[in-house]
Amino acid sequence: MNNEEKILHTLELLVQKVDTLEQGQARLEQGQVRLEQRQAHLEQGQARLEQGQAHLEQRQARLENDVAAIKEDVTAARVILESEVERNIRLLAEGHAGVIQRLDRIEPIVENIDNDVSVIKAVVSTHSSDINKLKTVG
């Protein structure tokens, strides 16, 4: 093999190596494009997650406000229960106790009246019988 042939052979090898390098570079560039696409997709996903997190934080804030309002309502209801309702129940119980005391005092009076009515009925019955006897005699 002469020098020209050696040079041609070397040039062919170099061309093959350059072709191989160019193919490798093309594959690397394609891989880089895919990585950039994946990165863009990940960034979009991250943006959606951040929006979701902001939405959840807003909802949490609204829930916290609602809970605070409910606590205020419960506190107000407790105050009303402790002041008004308990006072009214105490007054009602006191009034009920007074009614029971009056009933206890009235009960013997009612019994006496019942006895008196029974006696009066007996007397009226006797008088009616006597009047009827007198009507038949006369």
C-alpha positions as CSV (number, residue, x, y, z in Angstrom):
1,M,0.0,0.0,0.0
2,N,1.4,3.3,-1.0
3,N,1.2,6.6,0.7
4,E,-1.8,7.7,-1.3
5,E,-3.7,4.6,-0.4
6,K,-2.8,5.0,3.2
7,I,-3.9,8.6,3.2
8,L,-7.2,7.7,1.5
9,H,-7.7,4.9,4.0
10,T,-7.0,7.2,6.9
11,L,-9.3,9.8,5.4
12,E,-12.1,7.3,5.1
13,L,-11.6,6.2,8.7
14,L,-11.7,9.9,9.8
15,V,-14.9,10.4,7.7
16,Q,-16.4,7.4,9.4
17,K,-15.4,8.7,12.8
18,V,-16.8,12.1,12.0
19,D,-20.0,10.6,10.8
20,T,-20.2,8.5,14.0
21,L,-19.5,11.7,16.1
22,E,-22.2,13.6,14.1
23,Q,-24.7,10.9,14.7
24,G,-23.8,10.8,18.4
25,Q,-24.1,14.6,18.5
26,A,-27.5,14.4,16.8
27,R,-28.7,11.8,19.4
28,L,-27.4,14.1,22.2
29,E,-29.3,17.1,20.7
30,Q,-32.5,15.0,20.4
31,G,-32.0,13.9,24.1
32,Q,-31.5,17.5,25.0
33,V,-34.8,18.5,23.3
34,R,-36.6,15.7,25.1
35,L,-35.1,16.9,28.4
36,E,-36.1,20.4,27.7
37,Q,-39.7,19.2,26.9
38,R,-39.8,17.2,30.2
39,Q,-38.5,20.2,32.1
40,A,-41.2,22.4,30.6
41,H,-43.8,19.8,31.5
42,L,-42.4,19.7,35.1
43,E,-42.5,23.4,35.3
44,Q,-46.2,23.4,34.1
45,G,-47.0,20.8,36.7
46,Q,-45.2,22.8,39.4
47,A,-47.2,25.9,38.4
48,R,-50.4,23.9,38.7
49,L,-49.4,22.6,42.1
50,E,-48.6,26.2,43.2
51,Q,-52.0,27.3,42.0
52,G,-53.6,24.4,43.9
53,Q,-51.7,25.3,47.0
54,A,-52.8,28.9,46.8
55,H,-56.4,27.8,46.3
56,L,-56.1,25.5,49.4
57,E,-54.6,28.3,51.4
58,Q,-57.6,30.5,50.5
59,R,-60.0,27.8,51.5
60,Q,-58.2,27.2,54.7
61,A,-58.4,30.9,55.5
62,R,-62.1,30.9,54.8
63,L,-62.6,27.9,57.0
64,E,-60.6,29.5,59.8
65,N,-62.8,32.6,59.5
66,D,-65.9,30.4,59.6
67,V,-64.6,28.6,62.7
68,A,-63.8,31.9,64.4
69,A,-67.4,33.1,63.6
70,I,-68.9,29.9,64.9
71,K,-66.8,30.2,68.1
72,E,-68.1,33.7,68.6
73,D,-71.7,32.5,68.1
74,V,-71.2,29.7,70.6
75,T,-69.7,32.1,73.1
76,A,-72.7,34.4,72.6
77,A,-75.1,31.5,73.0
78,R,-73.3,30.4,76.2
79,V,-73.6,34.0,77.6
80,I,-77.3,34.0,76.8
81,L,-77.7,30.5,78.4
82,E,-75.8,31.5,81.5
83,S,-77.5,34.8,82.0
84,E,-81.0,34.7,80.6
85,V,-82.1,31.1,80.4
86,E,-80.7,30.1,83.8
87,R,-82.2,33.2,85.4
88,N,-85.6,32.4,83.8
89,I,-85.4,28.8,84.9
90,R,-84.5,29.9,88.4
91,L,-87.5,32.4,88.4
92,L,-89.8,29.7,87.0
93,A,-88.7,27.3,89.7
94,E,-89.2,29.9,92.4
95,G,-92.7,30.6,91.0
96,H,-93.4,26.9,90.9
97,A,-92.3,26.5,94.5
98,G,-94.7,29.3,95.4
99,V,-97.6,27.6,93.6
100,I,-96.8,24.3,95.4
101,Q,-96.8,26.1,98.8
102,R,-100.2,27.7,97.9
103,L,-101.6,24.3,96.9
104,D,-100.3,22.8,100.1
105,R,-102.2,25.6,102.0
106,I,-105.3,25.3,99.9
107,E,-105.6,21.5,100.0
108,P,-107.0,21.3,103.6
109,I,-109.4,24.1,102.8
110,V,-110.7,22.2,99.8
111,E,-111.1,19.1,101.9
112,N,-113.1,21.1,104.4
113,I,-115.3,22.5,101.6
114,D,-115.8,19.0,100.3
115,N,-116.9,17.9,103.7
116,D,-119.2,20.9,104.0
117,V,-120.7,20.2,100.6
118,S,-121.3,16.5,101.6
119,V,-123.0,17.7,104.7
120,I,-125.1,20.2,102.8
121,K,-126.1,17.5,100.2
122,A,-127.2,15.3,103.0
123,V,-129.2,18.1,104.7
124,V,-130.8,19.1,101.3
125,S,-131.7,15.5,100.7
126,T,-133.2,15.1,104.1
127,H,-135.1,18.4,103.7
128,S,-136.3,17.4,100.2
129,S,-137.6,14.1,101.6
130,D,-139.3,15.9,104.5
131,I,-140.9,18.5,102.1
132,N,-142.2,15.7,99.9
133,K,-143.7,13.9,103.0
134,L,-145.3,17.1,104.0
135,K,-146.8,17.6,100.5
136,T,-148.3,14.2,100.6
137,V,-149.8,14.6,104.0
138,G,-151.3,18.0,103.3
